[in-house]
Amino acid sequence: MAKSIRSKSKRRVRAIKRERLAPRVLKRLQATVSNLGCNKIKMEIDNPDLAADSNVQFEKVSYASAQSYGEEEMDDRMTRMIIFSFSALIGVKSEKKCFLKFQMETDNGNFNLKTMKKPDGSYPVWLSQRKIKRKKREQKIKQNAKRRKARKIR
């Protein structure tokens, strides 16, 4: 970290600005969390007393730590864990963690990783045209190599 007078003063000013903007950021976070839709979000926290003190309302499911999740659940593609500091959300100085578990809304996700095609033969929307062209070129090269090999064998 730089130790010049200018950088120290800038750090000091940024810290003051952070303190000044903290209530606004907190209000924005609380509004965002309240708009997420509690029927889809299940919150699991370590300390139930900490959640009771907060202004943010969640659907409380169970109290567990991150170690209680099984490997098969962590490997599930649809399930993702978001871990963030609960203290930053409600302004408490403790370091309790908040775990949000949610299901992502995705399409079937059934596409061939080798060809990057969906079962109907189309490409996913998120795949760029450059990558599509590259995949087509690779497939064409492989197909031609197979044909040449078949000719040599006959």
Biotite code that builds the C-alpha atoms (Angstrom):
import biotite.structure as struc

atoms = struc.array([
    struc.Atom([0.000, 0.000, 0.000], chain_id="A", res_id=1, res_name="MET", atom_name="CA", element="C"),
    struc.Atom([1.247, 3.460, -0.810], chain_id="A", res_id=2, res_name="ALA", atom_name="CA", element="C"),
    struc.Atom([2.451, 5.542, 2.116], chain_id="A", res_id=3, res_name="LYS", atom_name="CA", element="C"),
    struc.Atom([2.543, 9.011, 0.656], chain_id="A", res_id=4, res_name="SER", atom_name="CA", element="C"),
    struc.Atom([0.751, 11.881, 2.367], chain_id="A", res_id=5, res_name="ILE", atom_name="CA", element="C"),
    struc.Atom([-1.599, 12.285, -0.572], chain_id="A", res_id=6, res_name="ARG", atom_name="CA", element="C"),
    struc.Atom([-2.679, 8.626, -0.560], chain_id="A", res_id=7, res_name="SER", atom_name="CA", element="C"),
    struc.Atom([-3.180, 8.693, 3.213], chain_id="A", res_id=8, res_name="LYS", atom_name="CA", element="C"),
    struc.Atom([-5.365, 11.766, 2.972], chain_id="A", res_id=9, res_name="SER", atom_name="CA", element="C"),
    struc.Atom([-7.370, 10.227, 0.122], chain_id="A", res_id=10, res_name="LYS", atom_name="CA", element="C"),
    struc.Atom([-7.929, 7.076, 2.182], chain_id="A", res_id=11, res_name="ARG", atom_name="CA", element="C"),
    struc.Atom([-9.079, 9.216, 5.094], chain_id="A", res_id=12, res_name="ARG", atom_name="CA", element="C"),
    struc.Atom([-11.512, 11.138, 2.862], chain_id="A", res_id=13, res_name="VAL", atom_name="CA", element="C"),
    struc.Atom([-12.887, 7.887, 1.404], chain_id="A", res_id=14, res_name="ARG", atom_name="CA", element="C"),
    struc.Atom([-13.451, 6.515, 4.926], chain_id="A", res_id=15, res_name="ALA", atom_name="CA", element="C"),
    struc.Atom([-15.375, 9.663, 5.889], chain_id="A", res_id=16, res_name="ILE", atom_name="CA", element="C"),
    struc.Atom([-17.433, 9.409, 2.706], chain_id="A", res_id=17, res_name="LYS", atom_name="CA", element="C"),
    struc.Atom([-18.195, 5.729, 3.429], chain_id="A", res_id=18, res_name="ARG", atom_name="CA", element="C"),
    struc.Atom([-19.486, 6.642, 6.895], chain_id="A", res_id=19, res_name="GLU", atom_name="CA", element="C"),
    struc.Atom([-21.607, 9.423, 5.459], chain_id="A", res_id=20, res_name="ARG", atom_name="CA", element="C"),
    struc.Atom([-23.148, 7.236, 2.730], chain_id="A", res_id=21, res_name="LEU", atom_name="CA", element="C"),
    struc.Atom([-23.645, 4.151, 4.946], chain_id="A", res_id=22, res_name="ALA", atom_name="CA", element="C"),
    struc.Atom([-27.313, 4.880, 5.841], chain_id="A", res_id=23, res_name="PRO", atom_name="CA", element="C"),
    struc.Atom([-28.226, 5.343, 2.174], chain_id="A", res_id=24, res_name="ARG", atom_name="CA", element="C"),
    struc.Atom([-26.460, 2.128, 1.174], chain_id="A", res_id=25, res_name="VAL", atom_name="CA", element="C"),
    struc.Atom([-28.174, 0.257, 4.005], chain_id="A", res_id=26, res_name="LEU", atom_name="CA", element="C"),
    struc.Atom([-31.585, 1.555, 2.940], chain_id="A", res_id=27, res_name="LYS", atom_name="CA", element="C"),
    struc.Atom([-30.894, 0.527, -0.674], chain_id="A", res_id=28, res_name="ARG", atom_name="CA", element="C"),
    struc.Atom([-29.782, -2.964, 0.409], chain_id="A", res_id=29, res_name="LEU", atom_name="CA", element="C"),
    struc.Atom([-32.865, -3.438, 2.548], chain_id="A", res_id=30, res_name="GLN", atom_name="CA", element="C"),
    struc.Atom([-35.128, -2.328, -0.309], chain_id="A", res_id=31, res_name="ALA", atom_name="CA", element="C"),
    struc.Atom([-33.382, -4.744, -2.665], chain_id="A", res_id=32, res_name="THR", atom_name="CA", element="C"),
    struc.Atom([-33.688, -7.642, -0.257], chain_id="A", res_id=33, res_name="VAL", atom_name="CA", element="C"),
    struc.Atom([-37.353, -6.924, 0.405], chain_id="A", res_id=34, res_name="SER", atom_name="CA", element="C"),
    struc.Atom([-38.059, -6.947, -3.358], chain_id="A", res_id=35, res_name="ASN", atom_name="CA", element="C"),
    struc.Atom([-36.381, -10.328, -3.942], chain_id="A", res_id=36, res_name="LEU", atom_name="CA", element="C"),
    struc.Atom([-39.465, -12.377, -3.160], chain_id="A", res_id=37, res_name="GLY", atom_name="CA", element="C"),
    struc.Atom([-39.302, -14.372, 0.041], chain_id="A", res_id=38, res_name="CYS", atom_name="CA", element="C"),
    struc.Atom([-41.117, -17.368, -1.408], chain_id="A", res_id=39, res_name="ASN", atom_name="CA", element="C"),
    struc.Atom([-38.076, -18.232, -3.536], chain_id="A", res_id=40, res_name="LYS", atom_name="CA", element="C"),
    struc.Atom([-35.393, -17.370, -1.007], chain_id="A", res_id=41, res_name="ILE", atom_name="CA", element="C"),
    struc.Atom([-34.712, -19.484, 2.011], chain_id="A", res_id=42, res_name="LYS", atom_name="CA", element="C"),
    struc.Atom([-32.408, -17.993, 4.567], chain_id="A", res_id=43, res_name="MET", atom_name="CA", element="C"),
    struc.Atom([-30.317, -19.986, 6.937], chain_id="A", res_id=44, res_name="GLU", atom_name="CA", element="C"),
    struc.Atom([-28.228, -18.193, 9.520], chain_id="A", res_id=45, res_name="ILE", atom_name="CA", element="C"),
    struc.Atom([-26.008, -19.215, 12.394], chain_id="A", res_id=46, res_name="ASP", atom_name="CA", element="C"),
    struc.Atom([-27.535, -17.038, 15.096], chain_id="A", res_id=47, res_name="ASN", atom_name="CA", element="C"),
    struc.Atom([-31.348, -16.666, 15.339], chain_id="A", res_id=48, res_name="PRO", atom_name="CA", element="C"),
    struc.Atom([-31.071, -13.678, 17.714], chain_id="A", res_id=49, res_name="ASP", atom_name="CA", element="C"),
    struc.Atom([-29.154, -11.706, 15.109], chain_id="A", res_id=50, res_name="LEU", atom_name="CA", element="C"),
    struc.Atom([-31.927, -12.190, 12.551], chain_id="A", res_id=51, res_name="ALA", atom_name="CA", element="C"),
    struc.Atom([-34.570, -11.086, 15.060], chain_id="A", res_id=52, res_name="ALA", atom_name="CA", element="C"),
    struc.Atom([-32.748, -7.774, 15.535], chain_id="A", res_id=53, res_name="ASP", atom_name="CA", element="C"),
    struc.Atom([-32.624, -6.958, 11.831], chain_id="A", res_id=54, res_name="SER", atom_name="CA", element="C"),
    struc.Atom([-35.193, -4.888, 9.973], chain_id="A", res_id=55, res_name="ASN", atom_name="CA", element="C"),
    struc.Atom([-35.008, -7.175, 6.942], chain_id="A", res_id=56, res_name="VAL", atom_name="CA", element="C"),
    struc.Atom([-37.656, -9.900, 6.753], chain_id="A", res_id=57, res_name="GLN", atom_name="CA", element="C"),
    struc.Atom([-36.678, -13.346, 5.448], chain_id="A", res_id=58, res_name="PHE", atom_name="CA", element="C"),
    struc.Atom([-38.356, -16.696, 5.370], chain_id="A", res_id=59, res_name="GLU", atom_name="CA", element="C"),
    struc.Atom([-36.439, -18.570, 8.060], chain_id="A", res_id=60, res_name="LYS", atom_name="CA", element="C"),
    struc.Atom([-36.051, -22.261, 7.303], chain_id="A", res_id=61, res_name="VAL", atom_name="CA", element="C"),
    struc.Atom([-33.463, -23.704, 9.615], chain_id="A", res_id=62, res_name="SER", atom_name="CA", element="C"),
    struc.Atom([-30.334, -22.737, 11.435], chain_id="A", res_id=63, res_name="TYR", atom_name="CA", element="C"),
    struc.Atom([-27.252, -24.418, 10.092], chain_id="A", res_id=64, res_name="ALA", atom_name="CA", element="C"),
    struc.Atom([-23.667, -23.729, 9.278], chain_id="A", res_id=65, res_name="SER", atom_name="CA", element="C"),
    struc.Atom([-22.071, -24.089, 5.860], chain_id="A", res_id=66, res_name="ALA", atom_name="CA", element="C"),
    struc.Atom([-20.599, -27.466, 6.826], chain_id="A", res_id=67, res_name="GLN", atom_name="CA", element="C"),
    struc.Atom([-24.047, -29.063, 7.122], chain_id="A", res_id=68, res_name="SER", atom_name="CA", element="C"),
    struc.Atom([-24.611, -28.991, 3.354], chain_id="A", res_id=69, res_name="TYR", atom_name="CA", element="C"),
    struc.Atom([-23.906, -32.274, 1.609], chain_id="A", res_id=70, res_name="GLY", atom_name="CA", element="C"),
    struc.Atom([-21.568, -32.640, -1.342], chain_id="A", res_id=71, res_name="GLU", atom_name="CA", element="C"),
    struc.Atom([-24.372, -33.691, -3.705], chain_id="A", res_id=72, res_name="GLU", atom_name="CA", element="C"),
    struc.Atom([-26.282, -30.510, -2.919], chain_id="A", res_id=73, res_name="GLU", atom_name="CA", element="C"),
    struc.Atom([-23.219, -28.342, -3.494], chain_id="A", res_id=74, res_name="MET", atom_name="CA", element="C"),
    struc.Atom([-22.588, -30.081, -6.836], chain_id="A", res_id=75, res_name="ASP", atom_name="CA", element="C"),
    struc.Atom([-26.112, -29.453, -8.062], chain_id="A", res_id=76, res_name="ASP", atom_name="CA", element="C"),
    struc.Atom([-25.945, -27.027, -10.979], chain_id="A", res_id=77, res_name="ARG", atom_name="CA", element="C"),
    struc.Atom([-29.238, -25.347, -10.196], chain_id="A", res_id=78, res_name="MET", atom_name="CA", element="C"),
    struc.Atom([-28.416, -24.696, -6.561], chain_id="A", res_id=79, res_name="THR", atom_name="CA", element="C"),
    struc.Atom([-26.000, -21.931, -5.764], chain_id="A", res_id=80, res_name="ARG", atom_name="CA", element="C"),
    struc.Atom([-24.977, -20.598, -2.396], chain_id="A", res_id=81, res_name="MET", atom_name="CA", element="C"),
    struc.Atom([-24.524, -16.893, -1.868], chain_id="A", res_id=82, res_name="ILE", atom_name="CA", element="C"),
    struc.Atom([-22.572, -16.123, 1.234], chain_id="A", res_id=83, res_name="ILE", atom_name="CA", element="C"),
    struc.Atom([-22.223, -12.581, 2.393], chain_id="A", res_id=84, res_name="PHE", atom_name="CA", element="C"),
    struc.Atom([-21.609, -10.817, 5.630], chain_id="A", res_id=85, res_name="SER", atom_name="CA", element="C"),
    struc.Atom([-24.833, -10.347, 7.553], chain_id="A", res_id=86, res_name="PHE", atom_name="CA", element="C"),
    struc.Atom([-23.188, -7.593, 9.554], chain_id="A", res_id=87, res_name="SER", atom_name="CA", element="C"),
    struc.Atom([-22.783, -5.443, 6.443], chain_id="A", res_id=88, res_name="ALA", atom_name="CA", element="C"),
    struc.Atom([-26.478, -5.770, 5.717], chain_id="A", res_id=89, res_name="LEU", atom_name="CA", element="C"),
    struc.Atom([-27.800, -4.673, 9.084], chain_id="A", res_id=90, res_name="ILE", atom_name="CA", element="C"),
    struc.Atom([-24.863, -2.683, 10.435], chain_id="A", res_id=91, res_name="GLY", atom_name="CA", element="C"),
    struc.Atom([-23.970, -5.042, 13.287], chain_id="A", res_id=92, res_name="VAL", atom_name="CA", element="C"),
    struc.Atom([-20.309, -5.454, 14.184], chain_id="A", res_id=93, res_name="LYS", atom_name="CA", element="C"),
    struc.Atom([-20.399, -9.253, 14.579], chain_id="A", res_id=94, res_name="SER", atom_name="CA", element="C"),
    struc.Atom([-19.103, -11.562, 11.883], chain_id="A", res_id=95, res_name="GLU", atom_name="CA", element="C"),
    struc.Atom([-22.080, -13.902, 11.557], chain_id="A", res_id=96, res_name="LYS", atom_name="CA", element="C"),
    struc.Atom([-22.639, -15.158, 8.042], chain_id="A", res_id=97, res_name="LYS", atom_name="CA", element="C"),
    struc.Atom([-25.906, -15.290, 6.162], chain_id="A", res_id=98, res_name="CYS", atom_name="CA", element="C"),
    struc.Atom([-26.563, -18.083, 3.659], chain_id="A", res_id=99, res_name="PHE", atom_name="CA", element="C"),
    struc.Atom([-29.069, -17.580, 0.875], chain_id="A", res_id=100, res_name="LEU", atom_name="CA", element="C"),
    struc.Atom([-30.064, -20.655, -1.069], chain_id="A", res_id=101, res_name="LYS", atom_name="CA", element="C"),
    struc.Atom([-32.111, -20.237, -4.201], chain_id="A", res_id=102, res_name="PHE", atom_name="CA", element="C"),
    struc.Atom([-33.057, -21.991, -7.409], chain_id="A", res_id=103, res_name="GLN", atom_name="CA", element="C"),
    struc.Atom([-31.917, -20.280, -10.576], chain_id="A", res_id=104, res_name="MET", atom_name="CA", element="C"),
    struc.Atom([-34.486, -20.022, -13.340], chain_id="A", res_id=105, res_name="GLU", atom_name="CA", element="C"),
    struc.Atom([-32.761, -21.483, -16.376], chain_id="A", res_id=106, res_name="THR", atom_name="CA", element="C"),
    struc.Atom([-33.729, -23.219, -19.565], chain_id="A", res_id=107, res_name="ASP", atom_name="CA", element="C"),
    struc.Atom([-33.272, -26.967, -19.918], chain_id="A", res_id=108, res_name="ASN", atom_name="CA", element="C"),
    struc.Atom([-29.501, -26.688, -19.996], chain_id="A", res_id=109, res_name="GLY", atom_name="CA", element="C"),
    struc.Atom([-29.439, -29.780, -22.187], chain_id="A", res_id=110, res_name="ASN", atom_name="CA", element="C"),
    struc.Atom([-26.766, -29.035, -24.720], chain_id="A", res_id=111, res_name="PHE", atom_name="CA", element="C"),
    struc.Atom([-23.819, -31.044, -25.870], chain_id="A", res_id=112, res_name="ASN", atom_name="CA", element="C"),
    struc.Atom([-20.607, -29.676, -24.386], chain_id="A", res_id=113, res_name="LEU", atom_name="CA", element="C"),
    struc.Atom([-18.619, -31.060, -27.308], chain_id="A", res_id=114, res_name="LYS", atom_name="CA", element="C"),
    struc.Atom([-20.662, -29.474, -30.104], chain_id="A", res_id=115, res_name="THR", atom_name="CA", element="C"),
    struc.Atom([-22.326, -26.772, -27.960], chain_id="A", res_id=116, res_name="MET", atom_name="CA", element="C"),
    struc.Atom([-25.635, -27.529, -29.708], chain_id="A", res_id=117, res_name="LYS", atom_name="CA", element="C"),
    struc.Atom([-29.055, -27.999, -28.148], chain_id="A", res_id=118, res_name="LYS", atom_name="CA", element="C"),
    struc.Atom([-30.986, -31.215, -28.887], chain_id="A", res_id=119, res_name="PRO", atom_name="CA", element="C"),
    struc.Atom([-32.934, -29.403, -31.639], chain_id="A", res_id=120, res_name="ASP", atom_name="CA", element="C"),
    struc.Atom([-29.662, -28.455, -33.396], chain_id="A", res_id=121, res_name="GLY", atom_name="CA", element="C"),
    struc.Atom([-29.627, -24.766, -32.495], chain_id="A", res_id=122, res_name="SER", atom_name="CA", element="C"),
    struc.Atom([-27.013, -23.009, -30.408], chain_id="A", res_id=123, res_name="TYR", atom_name="CA", element="C"),
    struc.Atom([-27.638, -21.388, -27.004], chain_id="A", res_id=124, res_name="PRO", atom_name="CA", element="C"),
    struc.Atom([-28.487, -17.690, -27.046], chain_id="A", res_id=125, res_name="VAL", atom_name="CA", element="C"),
    struc.Atom([-25.507, -16.766, -24.889], chain_id="A", res_id=126, res_name="TRP", atom_name="CA", element="C"),
    struc.Atom([-22.960, -18.383, -27.257], chain_id="A", res_id=127, res_name="LEU", atom_name="CA", element="C"),
    struc.Atom([-21.199, -15.776, -29.407], chain_id="A", res_id=128, res_name="SER", atom_name="CA", element="C"),
    struc.Atom([-21.094, -16.029, -33.200], chain_id="A", res_id=129, res_name="GLN", atom_name="CA", element="C"),
    struc.Atom([-17.311, -16.225, -33.140], chain_id="A", res_id=130, res_name="ARG", atom_name="CA", element="C"),
    struc.Atom([-17.411, -19.332, -30.943], chain_id="A", res_id=131, res_name="LYS", atom_name="CA", element="C"),
    struc.Atom([-20.157, -20.857, -33.100], chain_id="A", res_id=132, res_name="ILE", atom_name="CA", element="C"),
    struc.Atom([-17.981, -20.397, -36.204], chain_id="A", res_id=133, res_name="LYS", atom_name="CA", element="C"),
    struc.Atom([-14.987, -21.859, -34.373], chain_id="A", res_id=134, res_name="ARG", atom_name="CA", element="C"),
    struc.Atom([-16.992, -24.931, -33.301], chain_id="A", res_id=135, res_name="LYS", atom_name="CA", element="C"),
    struc.Atom([-18.314, -25.441, -36.852], chain_id="A", res_id=136, res_name="LYS", atom_name="CA", element="C"),
    struc.Atom([-14.783, -25.185, -38.222], chain_id="A", res_id=137, res_name="ARG", atom_name="CA", element="C"),
    struc.Atom([-13.465, -27.702, -35.664], chain_id="A", res_id=138, res_name="GLU", atom_name="CA", element="C"),
    struc.Atom([-16.290, -30.139, -36.465], chain_id="A", res_id=139, res_name="GLN", atom_name="CA", element="C"),
    struc.Atom([-15.637, -29.798, -40.186], chain_id="A", res_id=140, res_name="LYS", atom_name="CA", element="C"),
    struc.Atom([-11.929, -30.551, -39.709], chain_id="A", res_id=141, res_name="ILE", atom_name="CA", element="C"),
    struc.Atom([-12.730, -33.629, -37.613], chain_id="A", res_id=142, res_name="LYS", atom_name="CA", element="C"),
    struc.Atom([-15.320, -34.832, -40.122], chain_id="A", res_id=143, res_name="GLN", atom_name="CA", element="C"),
    struc.Atom([-12.882, -34.472, -43.028], chain_id="A", res_id=144, res_name="ASN", atom_name="CA", element="C"),
    struc.Atom([-10.195, -36.315, -41.063], chain_id="A", res_id=145, res_name="ALA", atom_name="CA", element="C"),
    struc.Atom([-12.607, -39.218, -40.462], chain_id="A", res_id=146, res_name="LYS", atom_name="CA", element="C"),
    struc.Atom([-13.457, -39.345, -44.185], chain_id="A", res_id=147, res_name="ARG", atom_name="CA", element="C"),
    struc.Atom([-9.787, -39.412, -45.175], chain_id="A", res_id=148, res_name="ARG", atom_name="CA", element="C"),
    struc.Atom([-9.097, -42.144, -42.651], chain_id="A", res_id=149, res_name="LYS", atom_name="CA", element="C"),
    struc.Atom([-12.041, -44.176, -43.992], chain_id="A", res_id=150, res_name="ALA", atom_name="CA", element="C"),
    struc.Atom([-10.727, -43.828, -47.580], chain_id="A", res_id=151, res_name="ARG", atom_name="CA", element="C"),
    struc.Atom([-7.245, -45.006, -46.585], chain_id="A", res_id=152, res_name="LYS", atom_name="CA", element="C"),
    struc.Atom([-8.643, -48.068, -44.825], chain_id="A", res_id=153, res_name="ILE", atom_name="CA", element="C"),
    struc.Atom([-10.651, -49.173, -47.900], chain_id="A", res_id=154, res_name="ARG", atom_name="CA", element="C"),
])
